[in-house]
């Protein structure tokens, strides 16, 4: 991937991360602009086949991440932003991007739980949640210890995941 495309995607994800940090949400307009820019870039630079493949990757990510949204693990804006990344990132880099994003999300969550002295209770509640969900045989929303301090801006993790997954391509 060329340096200018990596810079463009990085800039877009930085704006999304900033919105997530400041607004606690990722605006739908930003999601729409990213999807339009991604498809347009694919069409102009790589052709119709590449644009179609990007849309298929995007839809696949929506389907894979939707259960996490239903469970309350990540927000709708995060699901849509990762889906847009399916358009922007080629299949060869998508796995690395997702793994790095999840690593950053886990690290942020772990630090937050340790800082709030809630690691044990949250892990215990998570185990009980998965046990209840498995026993019921369906997804249901995780009832977290909802406070403003428990919010993780996963848009930042997506941005960092992208930066770390492309670190060797740019250097």
C-alpha positions as CSV (number, residue, x, y, z in Angstrom):
1,X,0.0,0.0,0.0
2,X,1.4,3.4,-0.9
3,X,2.4,5.9,1.8
4,X,-0.2,8.4,0.6
5,X,-3.0,5.9,1.1
6,X,-1.7,4.9,4.5
7,X,-1.5,8.5,5.5
8,X,-5.1,9.2,4.2
9,X,-6.5,6.2,6.2
10,X,-4.4,7.2,9.3
11,X,-5.8,10.7,9.1
12,X,-9.4,9.5,8.8
13,X,-9.0,7.1,11.7
14,X,-7.3,9.8,13.8
15,X,-10.4,12.0,13.3
16,X,-12.7,9.1,14.3
17,X,-10.6,8.4,17.4
18,X,-10.7,12.1,18.4
19,X,-14.5,12.1,18.0
20,X,-14.7,9.0,20.1
21,X,-12.5,10.6,22.8
22,X,-14.4,13.9,22.9
23,X,-18.0,12.9,22.0
24,X,-18.1,9.3,23.2
25,X,-19.4,8.4,19.8
26,X,-18.3,8.2,16.1
27,X,-20.7,10.3,14.0
28,X,-22.6,8.5,11.2
29,X,-21.6,11.2,8.8
30,X,-17.9,10.4,9.4
31,X,-18.6,6.7,8.8
32,X,-20.5,7.5,5.6
33,X,-17.7,9.8,4.3
34,X,-15.1,7.1,5.0
35,X,-17.1,4.5,3.2
36,X,-17.6,6.7,0.2
37,X,-13.9,7.7,0.1
38,X,-12.9,4.1,0.4
39,X,-15.1,2.8,-2.4
40,X,-14.2,5.8,-4.6
41,X,-10.4,5.3,-4.1
42,X,-10.8,1.6,-4.8
43,X,-12.7,2.3,-8.0
44,X,-10.2,4.9,-9.3
45,X,-6.9,3.3,-8.2
46,X,-7.6,-0.4,-8.2
47,X,-10.7,-0.9,-10.2
48,X,-14.2,-2.3,-9.9
49,X,-13.2,-5.8,-8.7
50,X,-11.2,-4.3,-5.8
51,X,-14.2,-2.0,-4.8
52,X,-16.5,-5.0,-4.8
53,X,-14.0,-7.0,-2.7
54,X,-13.8,-4.1,-0.2
55,X,-17.6,-4.0,0.1
56,X,-17.7,-7.8,0.7
57,X,-15.0,-7.4,3.4
58,X,-17.0,-4.6,5.0
59,X,-20.2,-6.6,5.1
60,X,-18.3,-9.6,6.5
61,X,-17.0,-7.5,9.3
62,X,-20.4,-6.1,10.1
63,X,-21.8,-9.7,10.4
64,X,-18.9,-10.8,12.5
65,X,-19.0,-7.9,14.9
66,X,-22.7,-7.5,15.2
67,X,-23.0,-10.1,18.0
68,X,-20.4,-8.1,20.0
69,X,-22.6,-5.0,19.7
70,X,-25.6,-7.1,20.8
71,X,-23.7,-8.2,23.9
72,X,-22.7,-4.6,24.7
73,X,-19.0,-5.3,24.2
74,X,-18.5,-2.6,21.6
75,X,-20.6,0.3,20.4
76,X,-22.4,0.6,17.1
77,X,-20.0,3.3,15.9
78,X,-17.0,1.0,16.6
79,X,-18.7,-1.8,14.5
80,X,-19.4,0.6,11.7
81,X,-15.8,2.1,11.8
82,X,-14.2,-1.4,11.6
83,X,-16.6,-2.2,8.8
84,X,-15.4,0.9,6.9
85,X,-11.8,-0.3,7.5
86,X,-12.8,-3.4,5.6
87,X,-13.2,-1.2,2.6
88,X,-10.0,0.7,3.2
89,X,-7.6,-2.2,4.2
90,X,-6.8,-5.0,1.8
91,X,-7.5,-8.6,2.9
92,X,-3.8,-9.2,3.5
93,X,-3.6,-6.6,6.2
94,X,-7.1,-7.1,7.8
95,X,-6.1,-9.8,10.2
96,X,-3.2,-7.9,11.6
97,X,-5.3,-4.8,11.9
98,X,-8.1,-6.6,13.9
99,X,-5.6,-8.3,16.2
100,X,-3.7,-5.1,17.0
101,X,-7.0,-3.2,17.6
102,X,-8.2,-6.0,20.0
103,X,-4.8,-6.0,21.8
104,X,-5.0,-2.2,22.3
105,X,-8.6,-2.5,23.5
106,X,-7.7,-5.2,25.9
107,X,-4.8,-3.2,27.2
108,X,-6.9,-0.1,27.7
109,X,-9.5,-2.2,29.5
110,X,-7.0,-3.9,31.7
111,X,-5.4,-0.6,32.7
112,X,-8.8,0.9,33.4
113,X,-9.9,-2.1,35.6
114,X,-6.6,-2.0,37.6
115,X,-6.8,1.8,38.1
116,X,-10.4,1.5,39.3
117,X,-9.5,-1.5,41.5
118,X,-12.2,-3.5,39.8
119,X,-10.3,-6.3,38.0
120,X,-11.5,-9.2,40.2
121,X,-15.1,-8.2,40.2
122,X,-15.3,-7.5,36.5
123,X,-13.6,-10.8,35.6
124,X,-16.0,-12.6,37.9
125,X,-19.0,-10.9,36.4
126,X,-17.7,-11.6,32.9
127,X,-17.4,-15.3,33.6
128,X,-20.9,-15.4,35.1
129,X,-22.2,-13.5,32.0
130,X,-20.7,-16.0,29.5
131,X,-22.0,-18.9,31.6
132,X,-25.5,-17.4,31.7
133,X,-25.4,-16.7,27.9
134,X,-24.2,-20.2,27.1
135,X,-26.9,-21.7,29.4
136,X,-29.6,-19.5,27.8
137,X,-28.4,-20.3,24.3
138,X,-28.6,-16.7,23.0
139,X,-26.9,-13.4,23.1
140,X,-28.0,-10.8,25.5
141,X,-26.6,-7.5,26.7
142,X,-23.9,-7.5,29.3
143,X,-24.9,-5.4,32.3
144,X,-21.6,-3.7,33.1
145,X,-20.8,-1.4,36.0
146,X,-22.0,1.5,34.0
147,X,-20.2,4.7,34.9
148,X,-18.6,7.4,32.8
149,X,-15.2,6.0,33.9
150,X,-15.9,2.6,32.4
151,X,-16.2,3.8,28.8
152,X,-13.3,2.7,26.6
153,X,-13.0,4.8,23.4
154,X,-12.5,1.9,21.1
155,X,-12.1,4.2,18.1
156,X,-8.7,5.1,19.6
157,X,-7.8,1.3,19.7
158,X,-8.9,1.0,16.1
159,X,-6.6,3.9,15.1
160,X,-3.7,2.5,17.1
161,X,-4.4,-1.0,15.6
162,X,-4.1,0.4,12.1
163,X,-0.9,2.3,12.9
164,X,0.7,-0.8,14.4
165,X,-0.5,-3.1,11.6
166,X,1.0,-0.8,8.9
167,X,4.2,0.1,10.8
168,X,6.5,-1.9,8.5
169,X,4.8,-0.8,5.2
170,X,5.5,2.9,5.9
171,X,9.0,2.5,7.2
